[in-house]
Amino acid sequence: MAFSILQTRSSSCRLSQRIYDHLPPSPFTGCLPIYTPLAPASSPGKVCARSLHRSIVFFLCSLASNTPLHSIVSARTHGRENTSTVLGEHRTVTMEVKVVSSKIVKPRYADGAARPNTTEHVPSSVFDRITYHIQMAIIYAFQAPAPSTEDIERGLAQVLAVYRLFAGQVRAGPDGALGVLLNDHGARLVEARVDGATLVEFAPPKPSPVVLQLHPDLESDVQEVVQVQLTRFACGSLAVGFAANHAVADGHATSDFLVAWGRAARGLDISGPWPTPPPHNHPGLFRPRDPPLVNFEHRGVEYYRPSPSNPKQGEGGHHGADNVVIHKAHFTKDFIAGLRAKASEGRGRPFSRFETTLAHLWRSMTRARDLSPEETSTIRISVDGRRRLSAPPGYFGNLVLWAFPRSTVGDLLSRPLKHAAQTIHDAVARLDGAYFQSLVDFASSGAVEREGLEKTAVLKDVLCPDLEVDSWLTFPFYDLDFGAGSPSYFMPSYFPTEGMLFLVPSYLGDGSVDAFVPVFQHNLDAFKQCCYSMD
């Protein structure tokens, strides 16, 4: 049966007339990436990316230079001078990332304003407790003339006075439960520079270990909820690396913070359409019913029971697979429109851009993996619960559960694209307000403690035959503006977990989508053939 799938691949993955596997015009003129073997963790002065906790990095690139780049080899150790070598046609340029300073930026309150209680402890909600407890890192880059350090630091101090969870520290409360102590500890601000090189020389257009040098260290004992690194380049460009503890806030909340930070740096009102300060978890929010009413099964979904064959997995056990490469697939607006029309044929309401793109990638990955038709493939999809639970406007924290569409390989590949899109649509639709409330009730029922259940949101090196997707298609990351204009490009960092997909809006701003897809090296050619075809 496996042979029959392989046998039909050449016809079912036939390339379309238009060439969709070419990337859009790169913000890095003439830039081509290179993937180099990672240094062992014990190698002094080098980073082993496989030892990183899961870091989700948005890399927004500058258009500051026209210097051609042919390949990049890089390494970094936090707090040292580190070198990256750029290999041109007839030249070698050595670049050093120099950490100049590191300090704590505390919240700055308006003159005459009453100082808040710095002993208040905000308990983690059930959604905080069951999510991934990892560091998220984001890197922005701005072209010259870049915003000043003074404006960025002033804006950070002001926004921390409003978003106090990001100025606190993760600590146990009086009852021993984790939460955030609103002690105004502050955020760490690191300043760094790269002499004699431009940003365009330094950074590749798709995930590579080089971007790990531009955000704060995630491996040390991080005491701050938020860390920021400002790296300035000889061309005048600026990379702003931002890292935050995911146990405190999800991507939705973090994007609200980032937009407010930019407004504060520009001297504007940061409240926006939401209440200020934004509401966070408190005992009166997300209350269970009395008695708890569990209408859905949550064992094997958000929770699992460790066993000898399925032991408990720690948050720090993620290393990434050795033979994984990250492919950036660019889907033009026209290509996506064609997919949507094909998937939605005969359907009253067309599938969304997200549903269609993910369905196409699910089938492409399944075909490239050469799986047996009898195997089952599942996708883990994040679903925002703010509207489903009628959360307060501007709620700041985690409020996400996961949908799990699943299908046999045989059905995915033998049935049309509509089957995959409908399976995704139905799975997400099932996560309504009743489901979110059922999870709240289940978590408070005592079953988790009695049965020794653990959360399923833990990191793995390989997801095959399954997938996980983080969609950033609707987050306003392009709206960050410190006063010198918005960034022009972003992408996830080098994160070699096979099957972990990231969907982001293209920097072209025309509705096209960039998908960052970690695949096994031996499956890469097959994936590229399939993902750029509508067949």
C-alpha positions, -999 to +999 in steps of 0.1 A: +000+000+000+029+024+007+042+017-027+009+027-043+011+061-027+047+066-039+038+054-073+011+081-078+032+109-064+046+121-097+012+127-111-006+139-080+022+164-072+027+176-108+040+211-108+016+239-118+024+261-148+032+291-126+064+288-105+052+291-069+083+277-053+103+308-059+104+331-028+090+366-032+115+395-036+137+392-006+142+422+017+178+409+018+190+418-017+209+389-032+206+369+000+208+331+000+208+310+032+231+282+042+224+256+068+255+244+088+260+216+113+252+227+148+281+228+172+280+203+201+266+217+233+300+214+249+318+234+223+330+266+240+318+299+225+291+282+203+254+276+206+238+242+201+204+252+188+192+217+196+195+225+233+173+255+232+139+256+248+112+262+223+118+297+211+093+313+188+110+342+170+096+367+147+124+382+126+115+414+109+141+424+084+155+457+072+160+470+037+190+490+048+216+477+024+222+464-011+253+444-001+251+409-017+253+379+005+260+343-005+262+324+027+262+328+064+278+307+092+272+319+127+275+311+164+268+330+196+275+328+234+255+353+254+276+380+270+307+375+249+321+388+217+311+363+190+319+360+154+299+353+123+317+348+090+301+360+057+316+342+027+313+363-005+326+354-039+361+367-033+360+380+003+355+369+039+341+394+065+341+386+102+313+400+123+312+403+160+281+406+182+293+426+212+270+429+242+276+464+255+254+466+285+227+448+304+203+464+329+168+463+345+142+487+333+115+493+359+080+506+354+077+543+352+045+558+366+032+593+359+042+620+383+018+622+411+002+589+404-004+565+433+020+537+434+004+502+431+006+474+456+039+455+449+029+425+470-001+414+450+001+379+435-019+370+404-027+333+403-022+314+371-055+306+354-063+271+342-053+282+307-019+295+320-013+262+337-020+239+308-001+258+281+035+255+270+058+268+298+086+281+276+103+313+265+089+330+234+115+352+215+107+378+189+131+398+168+123+430+150+146+449+127+142+485+115+160+502+087+180+534+092+173+559+106+164+535+134+146+546+166+167+557+194+175+537+225+162+564+247+127+564+230+126+526+232+136+524+268+112+552+278+084+535+261+092+502+277+092+518+312+059+534+305+042+503+291+054+481+319+036+504+343+003+494+325+011+458+317+023+449+351+023+412+346+053+417+323+071+437+349+066+411+376+081+376+384+067+341+382+065+330+418+044+307+440+016+324+459+006+320+495-012+287+487+018+274+468+003+277+434+023+295+406+014+329+394+029+363+389+041+385+417+034+421+407+066+434+424+076+458+396+109+439+393+111+452+357+124+439+323+160+432+313+174+454+286+205+443+267+224+466+243+246+450+217+263+461+184+278+446+153+307+466+139+317+467+103+287+449+089+252+456+078+220+438+089+215+425+054+249+408+056+241+393+089+206+378+085+192+351+062+157+352+047+145+320+063+151+303+097+188+297+104+209+296+136+222+331+128+190+347+142+196+332+176+223+359+181+198+387+180+175+379+209+183+375+246+197+342+260+170+317+268+191+291+284+202+308+316+182+311+348+159+339+335+144+359+364+125+384+343+092+377+325+104+400+297+139+405+281+148+429+253+180+431+233+188+460+210+215+452+184+228+481+162+246+476+129+271+497+111+245+506+084+223+522+111+198+494+112+185+481+145+174+446+156+151+445+186+149+411+202+120+405+226+116+374+248+087+366+272+075+338+294+047+320+276+033+309+310+022+345+316+007+355+282-002+340+248+005+355+214-027+375+213-019+393+246+018+397+237+009+414+204-013+439+223+017+447+246+040+452+217+017+476+199+012+496+232+050+497+236+054+513+202+027+539+210+044+547+243+077+552+226+060+577+202+045+596+231+010+585+223-019+572+245-013+535+249-048+525+261-062+519+226-097+504+225-092+483+257-094+492+294-062+504+310-047+486+328-058+455+309-077+429+329-059+398+340-069+366+358-086+368+392-106+344+413-139+357+399-129+349+363-133+315+346-153+301+375-164+264+374-200+256+377-213+242+411-212+213+409-187+210+380-204+198+347-179+181+324-197+176+291-166+166+270-137+143+273-105+160+283-083+130+291-062+124+261-068+159+248-055+186+272-044+160+298-028+126+297-019+100+323+018+091+324+026+054+321+057+033+316+051+034+279+042+071+279+063+087+307+060+123+318+078+147+296+096+178+310+096+213+295+133+213+291+136+181+271+133+196+236+164+193+214+151+192+179+158+165+153+193+163+137+182+157+101+155+184+099+156+214+076+132+243+076+116+252+042+099+285+036+070+281+013+056+313-002+020+311-013+009+341-034-025+357-031-036+342-064-024+307-055-044+308-022-074+321-041-071+292-064-069+267-035-099+283-018-120+281-050-110+245-055-117+234-019-149+254-016-165+243-048-202+235-042-200+250-007-221+280+001-195+298+023-159+294+012-133+281+035-110+307+051-075+314+040-062+296+071-084+265+067-074+262+030-037+268+034-034+244+063-054+217+045-031+220+015+000+218+038-015+188+057-019+168+025+015+179+012+033+169+044+015+136+045+024+128+009+060+138+013+064+117+045+053+086+024+031+073+052+010+041+051-026+046+041-038+030+074-019+055+096-038+084+112-025+120+111-036+146+136-031+184+137-028+204+169-044+238+163-045+267+188-079+282+192-085+315+210-112+314+237-117+351+243-149+354+224-160+319+232-158+326+270-168+362+267-136+373+284-132+409+294-120+432+265-083+433+264-078+403+286-041+398+293-030+362+298-033+328+282-067+318+268-061+291+243-072+255+238-065+232+209-085+216+182-074+182+169-086+174+134-076+139+123-078+117+093-064+085+079-036+090+054-056+071+028-085+095+031-063+126+031-046+116-002-074+099-020-101+124-013-102+160-025-088+191-008-123+198+005-122+168+028-091+181+046-104+217+048-138+205+061-121+182+087-101+212+100-132+235+100-153+210+119-127+204+146-122+241+153-160+247+153-164+220+180-143+242+204-172+265+214-179+282+247-194+250+261-162+231+255-140+258+271-163+259+301-162+221+304-124+223+305-127+249+334-150+225+353-128+195+346-097+212+358-114+222+391-131+188+397-101+172+414-097+146+387-063+159+375-049+156+410-066+123+419-056+106+387-021+121+384-028+137+350-003+159+332-008+184+305-003+174+269+013+207+259+049+195+260+076+197+234+087+169+211+115+166+186+095+149+159+057+151+153+054+126+124+028+114+115+011+144+132+015+182+128+012+213+150+005+248+136+009+282+151-009+308+130+001+344+132-020+355+103-042+378+123-018+392+149-008+429+144+030+424+147+035+448+118+019+475+138+049+479+161+063+514+155+088+531+178+087+563+158+108+553+127+081+533+109+069+498+110+091+467+103+090+452+069+094+415+074+092+387+101+097+350+103+101+324+130+136+315+142+155+283+135+134+257+153+141+222+139+110+203+152+097+182+124+061+189+117+058+222+136+043+247+112+043+285+114+019+305+092+027+342+089+014+370+066+040+378+039+059+411+043+045+420+009+012+429+026-009+417-003-026+387+014+000+362+005+012+337+031+046+324+042+047+289+057+078+278+076+078+240+075+104+219+093+108+186+074+132+157+073+160+163+048+151+131+029+114+144+025+123+179+014+123+174-024+090+156-023+074+182-001+085+211-024+071+192-054+037+188-037+032+221-019+035+242-050+010+223-069-028+225-068-032+189-080 
